[in-house]
Amino acid sequence: MRGSTDAAPVAAVVSVYNESEDALERTLESILAQTMQAERVVVVDDGSDRPLQIRDGIRRDVEVVPLSDNVGLAGARNRGARLTSTQYLLFLNCDVVLKPDWLSGAISFIESDSTVGAVSGTIVPVVGREILRSWRLQFLETKSHRAGLRAPTPVTWLVGHAVLVRRSVFEEVGGFDEKYRCAAEDWDISQRIRALGYSLVHVPSLIAESYELASIDRLARKNVRNAGWDIRENGMQRPCAALQPVRRLPATLSIFRLLGLGVARNLVRRRVRLLPVDIAVAVRSTTLVWRASNRSPSESV
């Protein structure tokens, strides 16, 4: 393993499905460049349609676990976790790049309080038009990743882009629920961890960059997911069931939230330049929800 000789009792699990070579290598490089190294780095290839390509300089420092069938994001993460026995588990999306002190900061924080079940940090979007990245950061990320906070804060939901979990807690809740094949697995496990009495903490100083493209369609899909709907990404996402409310929110309530919250928030905060993005995302979001409510359970998007 590269970097510092200090080893953290952590296994990093990265689940991939048809992602680009560049995206995966960026993420793996950021794990291997941590000031405190993970004991193991496990890449779970969730039945990709094409062979996984990792250059030799990285491949020798990671373990690749190929799955013959696509089991979904939650299932792939569970399989990676079961292959390890470290005290902590780091789950990371392959479009995310950690700052070098991310792991050491997360370990330091979680070890300071035995009641903390999992920690995550600030996600900073770096790809796409500036106005779309700004909208994502001020609306989606403030809601989901709590980018606006300045101090470690207990939250109700840690989004799974980059999250460190105690193994004992992960095993106590039974891991990720594998019915969530392509979305909402992070929301679900967050609720189950809290139900056991553990806290989830957002630590703003833990910085990770997201290389996921900020576009109207992707922002709308994230918006719909945050309103409680399971949705498939274009092309790259794992196969999943038809759009349906994973948190059992009435469709009318979901649509009201989608249409109203972003516009109201930006009007109150006088972010007039973001209003066109509000409108575009609301229109696309409403289209996605309408399509979801008019599909049979056997259909997919």
Residue pairs with C-beta under 8 A, 6 or more apart in sequence:
1 7
1 32
1 37
1 38
1 61
2 32
2 33
2 37
2 61
3 32
3 33
3 34
3 35
3 37
4 34
4 35
4 36
4 37
5 37
6 35
6 36
6 37
6 104
7 36
7 37
7 38
7 39
8 34
8 36
8 37
8 38
8 39
8 88
8 103
8 104
8 107
9 39
9 86
9 87
9 88
10 38
10 39
10 86
10 87
10 88
10 89
10 90
10 103
10 107
10 164
11 38
11 39
11 40
11 41
11 42
11 80
11 81
11 84
11 85
11 86
11 88
11 89
11 90
12 31
12 38
12 40
12 41
12 42
12 90
12 92
13 42
13 44
13 77
13 80
13 81
13 84
13 89
13 90
13 91
13 92
14 24
14 27
14 28
14 31
14 41
14 42
14 43
14 44
14 80
14 92
14 93
14 94
15 43
15 44
15 46
15 73
15 76
15 77
15 80
15 91
15 94
16 24
16 43
16 44
16 45
16 46
16 48
16 52
16 94
17 45
17 46
17 47
17 48
17 70
17 73
17 76
17 236
17 237
17 238
18 48
18 49
18 50
18 235
18 236
19 48
19 94
19 95
19 236
21 53
21 54
23 94
23 95
23 211
24 43
24 52
24 54
24 94
25 54
25 55
25 58
26 97
26 211
27 92
27 93
27 94
27 95
27 96
27 97
28 41
28 43
28 54
28 58
28 61
28 62
29 58
29 97
30 96
30 97
30 98
30 99
30 100
30 102
31 38
31 41
31 90
31 92
31 98
31 103
32 41
32 58
32 61
32 62
33 100
34 98
34 100
34 101
34 102
34 103
34 104
35 100
35 101
35 103
35 104
36 103
36 104
36 107
37 103
38 86
38 90
38 103
39 84
39 86
40 63
40 84
40 86
41 61
41 62
41 63
42 62
42 63
42 65
42 80
42 83
42 84
43 52
43 54
43 62
43 63
43 64
43 65
44 65
44 67
44 76
44 77
44 79
44 80
45 52
45 64
45 65
45 66
45 67
46 67
46 70
46 71
46 72
46 73
46 75
46 76
46 238
47 67
47 68
47 69
47 70
47 71
52 64
52 66
54 62
54 64
63 83
65 79
65 80
65 83
67 76
67 79
70 238
70 239
71 79
71 178
71 181
72 178
72 180
72 181
72 182
72 238
72 239
72 240
73 176
73 180
73 181
73 182
73 183
73 185
73 238
74 175
74 176
74 177
74 178
74 179
74 180
74 181
74 185
75 176
75 178
75 181
77 91
77 175
77 176
77 185
78 175
78 176
78 178
81 89
81 167
81 170
81 175
85 167
86 167
87 166
87 167
88 107
88 110
88 164
88 165
88 166
88 167
89 164
89 165
89 166
89 167
89 170
90 103
90 106
90 162
90 163
90 164
90 165
91 160
91 162
91 163
91 165
92 98
92 161
92 162
93 160
93 161
93 162
95 210
95 211
95 212
96 123
96 161
96 162
96 208
96 209
96 210
96 211
97 208
97 209
97 211
98 162
98 207
98 208
99 206
99 207
99 208
99 209
102 121
102 162
102 206
102 207
102 208
103 164
105 121
105 203
105 205
105 206
106 119
106 121
106 164
106 203
106 206
107 164
109 116
109 119
109 152
109 201
109 203
110 116
110 118
110 119
110 164
110 166
113 199
115 197
115 198
115 199
116 166
116 198
116 199
116 200
116 201
117 165
117 166
117 169
117 193
117 194
117 196
117 198
117 199
117 200
118 158
118 163
118 164
118 165
118 166
118 169
118 190
118 193
118 198
118 200
118 201
119 158
119 163
119 164
119 200
119 201
119 202
119 203
119 206
120 145
120 158
120 159
120 161
120 162
120 163
120 164
120 200
120 202
120 203
120 206
121 145
121 162
121 202
121 203
121 204
121 205
121 206
121 207
121 208
122 141
122 145
122 146
122 147
122 202
122 204
122 205
122 206
122 207
122 208
123 141
123 145
123 147
123 159
123 161
123 162
123 208
123 209
123 210
124 137
124 147
124 207
124 208
124 209
124 210
125 133
125 136
125 137
125 141
125 209
125 210
125 212
125 214
126 133
126 209
126 210
126 211
127 133
127 210
127 211
127 212
127 213
127 214
128 213
128 214
128 215
129 214
131 273
131 274
131 277
132 214
132 215
132 216
132 219
132 277
133 214
134 274
135 214
135 219
135 274
135 277
135 278
135 281
136 214
136 219
136 222
137 147
138 148
138 271
138 274
139 223
139 262
139 265
139 266
139 274
140 219
140 222
140 223
140 226
141 147
142 148
143 226
144 157
144 159
144 222
144 226
145 159
145 161
145 202
146 153
146 155
146 202
146 204
147 204
149 202
149 204
150 204
151 204
152 201
152 202
152 203
152 204
153 201
153 202
154 199
154 200
154 201
154 202
155 200
155 201
155 202
156 190
156 191
156 194
156 200
157 186
157 187
157 190
157 191
157 200
158 186
158 190
158 200
158 202
159 186
160 185
160 186
161 208
161 210
162 206
162 208
163 186
165 193
166 198
169 193
169 196
169 198
172 196
173 189
173 192
173 193
173 196
174 192
175 189
176 185
176 188
176 189
177 185
177 188
177 189
180 188
180 230
180 246
181 238
181 239
181 240
181 241
182 230
182 231
182 232
182 233
182 237
182 238
182 239
182 240
183 225
183 230
183 231
183 240
183 246
184 225
184 230
184 246
184 247
187 246
187 247
188 246
190 200
193 200
194 200
212 218
216 277
216 280
216 281
216 284
217 234
217 284
218 233
219 277
219 281
219 284
220 281
220 284
220 285
220 287
220 288
221 231
221 233
221 288
223 258
223 262
223 281
223 285
224 231
224 243
224 254
224 258
224 285
224 288
224 289
224 292
225 231
227 249
227 254
227 257
227 258
227 285
227 289
228 245
228 246
228 247
228 248
228 249
228 254
229 243
229 244
229 245
229 246
229 254
229 288
229 289
229 292
230 240
230 241
230 243
230 244
230 245
230 246
231 243
231 288
231 292
231 301
232 238
232 239
232 240
232 243
232 300
232 301
239 300
240 300
241 297
241 300
242 292
242 295
242 296
242 297
242 298
242 299
242 300
242 301
243 288
243 289
243 291
243 292
243 293
243 295
243 301
244 292
244 297
245 251
245 254
251 289
251 292
251 293
254 289
255 286
255 289
258 282
258 285
258 286
258 289
259 282
259 285
259 286
262 278
262 281
262 282
263 275
263 278
263 279
263 282
265 271
266 272
266 274
266 275
266 278
267 275
288 301
291 301
292 301
295 301
